[in-house]
Amino acid sequence: MHHNCLKYCLLLAFSWIFIVGSSYAEPTVAAGKVLFQNNCKACHNANMKDDMTGPALGGFEERWAAYPREDLYKWIHNSQALISSGHPRAVELWNKWKPTVMTSFGAFKPEEIESIFLYINAPPPAPVAAVAAGGEPTPGGVDKSNDFIYWILFAVLLITVFTLSRAILNLRNIVAQAEGDSHPIKELTVLQFLRSKSVISFLIFSLVVIGGYTTVNNGIAFGRQQGYKPDQPVNFSHKIHAGLQGINCQYCHDSARRSKHAGIPAANTCMNCHKAIKKGTLYGTQELTKIFASNGYDPSTDKYIDNYDKLSNDEIKAIYTKWIGDSYMKDKNLTALDRRGIRTVNEQWDNIASSMTNELKPKISGPIEWTRIHMLPDHVYFNHSQHVNIGKIACQQCHGKVQEMDQMYQYAPLSMGWCINCHRQTEVNFVGNKYYETYKSYHEALSKGEKTKITVEDIGGLECQKCHY
């Protein structure tokens, strides 16, 4: 009896050890990157060197070296609880950063936290290239025009008409001579030839064809202009945000993974970082003041202004010109604005006022009216979430190397032919993607070696109703 109990207890113990051991995943830098971008990046700078809404994380281990490793876990799980317990390092951080409260991540497992630590301590990654779903760098996203072919054909036809007219004239003269006609048909000069009925008819026909082609082509491309780079109300640099700071595209365009539209981020998204970062890298206070002025945040007091929508433009001007002037004096170590400072304040405010107002929006307060760049016709269905979540398509494949753009522009032609070519070339990754589990025949063909790849075309990517329903 005792032996059976002992065996039963040992079996339970070994089962528990097996379950716990099997559930523990080895920490990796790749897993830490995903966790950091989805959870930590909203408040902590991705370069690990500079403060943002929260402190820079680089060198955190040295700063916590005097305390047990488990204290770091407790800090991440519930920072306020650790502060309340009187932990010296926790209290020190709170005194420096209050009233900003760190988000609690109580569900994080030790291996997940260690993965984040590995990513924080890892060297910065190389710049991301525009990579297709199949793993190969995408071509320049250029929809090569075939217009030159039509012009060549037009020139060939014109030369053919000229040559045939000469040949017909010579044949007529030969026939006339054979019949004894002593009056041959005179050869037309170039000017007479160009004025002839046949040439004029041909030119009219060509103009009708070219005009029709141009009209249809421009109608199809309506709203799509490759290289289109409009000026925006705020000089927002993707190069700084997505490139230098390494902010994930989906942090700002968060609806891209769950909606048809990628969406334009509201000013509140900007404020997640810019409540702490109040001066821009390129323009100082000018561009960021537009963000503050749009939603009524006073950077001088770190508070949102009550009844901001009821303030006049002059009252708003007084608030933000004071902020610009105070920042200038602080930078120059002055006690009062000099002549250059007054000019700077006036120039910045004139730019802010003109950018934030127009004929239909006379008030500075209110949403920022961005100019749309990418546009598809109404009869075309495109779903961002399907491409981002299911297809795992990198943003750069359609939008180019956004992380290198100071000013955003339309990189790809976004034409039907361009999309079809992408569907023909892009391989579908079946591995670990539950969405494609229903394609049993393709899974079997791949496992048997009957197919080496499956493209979007194979799973119906060229069916008309997929995009035109």
C-alpha positions in Angstrom: 0.0 0.0 0.0 2.8 2.4 1.0 4.7 1.4 -2.1 1.7 2.2 -4.3 1.3 5.6 -2.7 5.0 6.3 -3.1 4.8 5.4 -6.8 1.7 7.5 -7.3 3.4 10.5 -5.6 6.6 10.1 -7.7 4.4 9.8 -10.9 2.7 13.1 -10.0 6.0 14.8 -9.3 7.6 13.7 -12.5 4.4 14.7 -14.5 4.5 18.1 -12.9 8.2 18.6 -13.7 7.5 17.5 -17.3 4.6 19.8 -17.7 6.5 22.8 -16.3 9.6 22.0 -18.2 7.8 21.6 -21.5 5.8 24.9 -21.0 9.0 26.9 -20.6 10.2 28.4 -23.9 13.9 29.3 -24.3 14.2 33.2 -24.3 15.2 34.6 -27.7 16.0 38.0 -29.1 13.3 37.5 -31.8 10.6 36.9 -29.3 11.8 39.8 -27.2 11.6 42.1 -30.2 7.9 41.2 -30.8 7.1 41.7 -27.1 9.0 45.0 -26.9 7.3 46.4 -30.0 3.8 45.3 -29.0 4.1 46.3 -25.3 7.1 48.5 -24.4 7.7 50.7 -27.4 4.8 53.0 -26.7 6.7 54.5 -23.8 10.3 53.5 -24.1 12.7 54.7 -26.9 13.7 52.0 -29.3 17.3 53.2 -29.5 17.6 52.2 -25.8 19.6 55.4 -25.2 17.2 58.3 -24.9 14.4 58.9 -22.5 10.8 59.1 -23.9 7.6 58.7 -21.9 9.5 56.3 -19.8 13.3 56.0 -19.1 15.8 54.7 -21.6 16.2 50.9 -21.0 19.9 50.5 -22.1 22.1 49.5 -19.1 19.1 48.6 -16.9 20.9 45.5 -15.6 23.7 47.6 -14.1 21.2 49.9 -12.4 19.4 46.9 -10.9 22.6 44.9 -10.1 22.3 45.5 -6.4 18.9 43.7 -6.2 17.7 40.2 -7.0 16.7 39.4 -10.5 13.2 38.6 -9.3 12.7 42.2 -8.3 12.9 43.2 -11.9 10.1 40.7 -12.6 8.0 42.2 -9.8 8.6 45.7 -11.2 7.3 44.6 -14.7 4.4 42.7 -13.2 3.2 45.5 -10.9 5.5 48.5 -10.4 3.1 50.3 -8.0 3.1 47.3 -5.7 6.9 47.2 -5.6 6.9 51.0 -4.9 4.4 50.6 -2.1 6.6 47.9 -0.5 9.4 50.5 -0.2 11.8 48.9 -2.6 14.7 51.5 -2.9 15.2 51.3 -6.7 11.4 51.3 -7.3 10.9 54.4 -5.1 13.8 56.1 -6.8 12.3 55.6 -10.2 8.9 56.7 -9.0 10.2 60.0 -7.6 11.9 60.7 -10.9 9.0 59.9 -13.2 5.9 60.4 -11.3 3.0 60.9 -11.9 3.6 58.7 -15.0 2.5 55.2 -13.9 4.2 52.2 -15.7 1.7 49.8 -17.2 1.5 46.5 -15.3 2.3 43.3 -17.3 1.2 40.7 -14.8 0.7 38.0 -17.5 4.3 38.1 -18.6 6.2 34.8 -18.0 9.8 34.8 -16.8 11.0 33.6 -20.2 9.1 36.4 -21.9 10.7 39.0 -19.7 14.1 37.5 -20.3 13.4 37.6 -24.1 12.7 41.3 -23.7 16.0 41.7 -21.7 17.9 39.9 -24.5 16.4 42.3 -27.1 17.2 45.4 -25.0 20.9 44.2 -24.7 21.2 43.1 -28.4 23.0 45.4 -30.9 20.8 47.5 -33.0 19.5 45.7 -36.1 20.4 46.7 -39.7 17.9 48.9 -41.6 15.0 46.9 -42.9 14.8 46.4 -46.6 11.6 46.1 -48.6 11.1 42.4 -48.6 8.3 40.4 -50.3 6.4 37.7 -48.5 8.5 35.1 -50.4 11.7 36.4 -48.9 13.2 38.2 -51.9 13.7 42.0 -52.1 11.0 43.6 -54.1 11.8 45.4 -57.3 11.5 49.2 -57.3 7.7 49.1 -57.3 7.7 50.7 -60.7 4.9 50.0 -63.1 6.8 50.3 -66.4 4.9 52.3 -69.0 4.4 50.8 -72.5 3.7 54.1 -74.1 7.0 54.1 -76.0 5.8 50.9 -77.8 2.7 52.7 -79.1 4.8 55.6 -80.4 7.1 53.2 -82.2 4.1 51.5 -83.7 2.7 54.8 -84.8 6.0 55.8 -86.5 6.2 52.4 -88.2 2.6 52.7 -89.5 3.4 56.3 -90.8 6.5 55.1 -92.6 4.5 52.1 -94.0 1.8 54.4 -95.3 4.4 56.6 -97.0 6.2 53.6 -98.5 3.1 51.9 -99.7 1.8 55.2 -101.4 5.1 55.5 -103.2 5.0 51.8 -104.3 1.4 52.1 -105.5 2.3 55.3 -107.5 5.2 53.4 -109.2 3.0 50.4 -110.0 0.4 52.7 -111.6 3.1 54.3 -113.7 4.4 50.9 -114.8 0.8 49.8 -115.8 0.3 53.1 -117.6 3.5 52.7 -119.6 2.6 49.1 -120.5 -0.7 50.3 -121.8 1.0 53.0 -123.9 0.0 56.0 -121.8 2.6 58.7 -122.4 1.4 60.8 -119.5 2.7 59.1 -116.2 1.2 60.1 -112.9 3.4 62.8 -111.3 5.2 61.8 -108.1 3.9 63.9 -105.1 6.2 66.1 -103.1 6.5 65.5 -99.4 4.2 68.5 -98.7 1.6 67.3 -101.3 1.8 63.8 -99.7 1.2 65.2 -96.2 -1.8 67.1 -97.5 -3.3 64.1 -99.3 -6.7 62.7 -98.4 -5.2 59.3 -97.3 -2.7 60.9 -94.9 -5.2 63.3 -93.4 -7.7 60.4 -92.9 -4.9 58.4 -91.2 -4.0 61.2 -88.9 -7.6 61.8 -87.9 -8.0 58.1 -87.2 -4.7 58.1 -85.2 -5.8 61.1 -83.1 -9.1 59.4 -82.3 -7.3 56.2 -81.2 -4.6 58.1 -79.2 -7.2 60.4 -77.6 -9.4 57.4 -76.6 -6.4 55.6 -75.2 -5.3 58.6 -73.2 -8.8 59.2 -71.8 -9.3 55.6 -70.8 -5.8 55.4 -69.3 -6.2 58.6 -67.3 -9.7 57.4 -66.1 -8.2 54.1 -64.9 -5.4 55.9 -63.1 -7.7 58.6 -61.6 -6.5 59.2 -58.0 -3.4 57.2 -58.4 -0.2 59.2 -59.1 3.1 57.4 -58.7 5.5 59.7 -57.1 2.8 62.0 -55.7 4.3 63.9 -52.8 1.9 66.6 -51.5 2.8 69.1 -48.8 1.2 68.2 -45.5 0.0 70.5 -42.7 2.6 69.0 -40.4 6.1 68.2 -41.7 6.1 64.7 -40.4 9.2 62.7 -41.1 8.9 58.9 -41.4 12.7 58.8 -41.7 13.0 60.0 -38.1 10.0 58.1 -36.6 10.2 54.7 -38.5 13.9 54.9 -39.4 15.9 56.6 -36.6 13.5 55.8 -33.8 12.4 52.4 -35.2 8.7 52.9 -34.4 6.7 50.0 -35.8 4.3 51.1 -38.6 1.4 49.4 -36.8 1.9 51.5 -33.7 0.6 54.6 -35.5 -1.4 52.8 -38.2 -2.8 50.3 -35.8 -6.0 49.6 -37.8 -3.9 48.1 -40.6 -3.8 44.7 -38.8 -7.6 44.6 -38.0 -9.4 46.7 -40.7 -9.7 47.3 -44.4 -8.1 50.7 -44.0 -4.7 51.5 -42.4 -6.1 54.7 -41.0 -4.5 58.0 -40.2 -3.4 58.3 -36.5 -5.2 60.8 -34.4 -3.2 63.5 -32.6 -3.8 61.5 -29.3 -1.5 58.8 -30.7 1.2 61.4 -31.2 0.7 62.7 -27.7 1.6 59.2 -26.3 5.2 60.2 -27.0 5.2 63.9 -27.4 3.9 64.7 -23.9 7.5 63.9 -23.1 9.3 64.9 -26.3 8.3 68.5 -26.9 10.9 69.6 -29.4 11.4 68.0 -32.8 14.7 66.9 -34.3 14.4 69.0 -37.4 12.0 71.9 -36.6 12.2 72.4 -32.9 8.9 73.6 -31.4 7.2 74.6 -34.7 5.8 71.3 -36.0 5.1 69.8 -32.6 3.2 72.9 -31.5 0.8 72.1 -34.3 0.1 68.8 -32.6 -0.4 70.5 -29.3 -2.6 73.2 -30.8 -4.9 70.7 -32.6 -6.0 69.0 -29.4 -5.5 71.7 -26.7 -2.4 70.5 -24.9 -0.5 73.2 -23.1 3.2 72.1 -23.1 4.0 74.8 -20.6 1.8 73.3 -17.9 1.7 69.7 -19.1 -2.1 69.8 -19.0 -5.0 69.8 -21.5 -6.8 73.2 -21.6 -10.4 73.2 -20.3 -13.0 74.3 -22.9 -10.3 74.5 -25.5 -12.7 74.3 -28.4 -14.4 77.5 -27.2 -11.2 79.6 -27.3 -10.7 82.1 -30.1 -7.6 81.9 -32.4 -6.1 84.9 -30.6 -6.4 83.2 -27.2 -4.8 80.1 -28.6 -2.1 82.2 -30.2 -1.2 83.7 -26.8 -0.8 80.2 -25.2 1.5 78.8 -27.8 3.5 81.8 -28.7 4.4 82.0 -25.0 5.5 78.3 -25.2 7.6 79.0 -28.3 9.2 82.1 -26.7 9.9 80.4 -23.4 11.6 77.5 -25.2 13.7 79.9 -27.3 14.9 81.8 -24.2 15.7 78.5 -22.4 17.7 77.3 -25.4 19.6 80.6 -25.7 19.9 81.1 -21.9 18.1 84.5 -22.1 15.8 86.2 -19.6 13.9 88.0 -22.3 13.3 87.6 -26.1 15.8 89.4 -28.3 15.0 90.7 -31.8 15.8 87.3 -33.4 13.6 85.5 -30.8 10.6 87.7 -31.6 11.1 87.0 -35.3 11.4 83.3 -34.7 8.1 83.3 -32.6 6.2 85.2 -35.2 7.5 83.1 -38.1 6.7 79.8 -36.4 3.2 81.0 -35.4 2.4 82.2 -38.9 3.4 78.8 -40.2 1.3 77.1 -37.6 -1.8 79.2 -38.2 -1.6 78.8 -42.0 -1.1 75.1 -41.7 -4.0 74.5 -39.3 -6.6 76.7 -40.9 -8.3 77.0 -44.3 -11.5 78.3 -45.9 -13.5 75.4 -44.5 -11.7 75.2 -41.1 -11.2 78.7 -39.8 -10.3 77.6 -36.2 -6.9 76.3 -35.3 -8.3 73.8 -32.8 -9.6 70.5 -34.2 -8.3 67.5 -36.2 -5.3 67.9 -38.4 -6.4 67.8 -42.0 -3.9 65.6 -43.7 -3.8 65.3 -47.5 -4.5 61.8 -48.7 -1.7 60.2 -50.8 -2.8 56.6 -51.6 -6.2 56.2 -53.3 -7.9 53.4 -55.1 -11.0 53.6 -57.3 -14.3 53.0 -55.5 -14.9 49.7 -57.5 -11.7 48.2 -56.1 -11.7 46.2 -52.9 -8.5 46.1 -50.9 -8.1 44.9 -47.3 -5.1 45.9 -45.3 -5.7 43.4 -42.5 -5.8 40.5 -45.0 -2.4 41.4 -46.4 -0.8 42.4 -43.1 -2.2 39.6 -40.8 -2.7 36.7 -43.2 -0.3 37.4 -46.1 2.4 38.8 -43.7 3.3 41.4 -46.4 5.8 44.0 -45.2 4.5 47.6 -45.4 7.6 48.5 -47.5 6.5 46.2 -50.3 3.7 48.5 -51.3 4.8 51.8 -49.7 8.5 51.6 -50.4 11.3 52.2 -47.9 9.2 54.5 -45.7 11.9 54.4 -43.0 14.0 56.5 -45.5 11.4 59.1 -46.4 11.5 62.5 -44.9 8.3 63.3 -46.9 5.8 60.5 -47.7 5.0 59.9 -51.4 3.2 57.2 -53.4 5.9 54.7 -54.1 4.1 52.1 -56.2 1.7 52.6 -59.1 -1.1 50.7 -57.4 -2.4 49.7 -60.8 -4.3 46.5 -61.6 -1.4 45.1 -63.6 1.0 45.8 -60.7 -1.3 44.0 -58.2 -1.8 41.1 -60.6 2.0 40.7 -61.1 2.4 40.7 -57.3 -0.2 37.9 -56.9 1.5 35.9 -59.6 5.0 36.2 -58.0 4.3 36.3 -54.2 4.6 32.9 -52.5 2.1 31.9 -49.9 3.8 30.8 -46.6 1.7 27.8 -45.3 4.0 27.1 -42.4 2.4 27.9 -39.1 -0.4 29.9 -40.7 -3.8 28.5 -39.6 -5.6 30.5 -42.3 -4.3 28.2 -45.0 -5.0 24.9 -43.2 -8.0 24.3 -45.5 -5.8 24.0 -48.6 -5.3 20.2 -48.0 -4.3 19.4 -51.6 -1.6 22.1 -51.7 -0.2 20.9 -48.4 0.0 17.3 -49.8 1.5 18.5 -53.1 4.2 20.4 -51.2 4.9 17.5 -48.8 5.2 15.0 -51.8 7.5 17.4 -53.7 4.9 17.8 -56.5 5.0 21.6 -56.0 7.9 23.7 -54.8 5.8 26.7 -54.1 2.3 28.0 -53.9 1.6 31.6 -55.1 -1.4 33.9 -54.5 -2.5 33.1 -58.0 -2.8 29.4 -57.1 -5.3 30.1 -54.3 -7.5 32.3 -56.4 -5.7 35.6 -56.3 -6.5 36.4 -59.9 -10.2 35.8 -59.7 -12.1 39.0 -60.7 -14.5 38.9 -57.8 -11.7 39.0 -55.2 -11.1 42.7 -55.9 -14.3 43.6 -57.9 -17.4 42.3 -56.2 
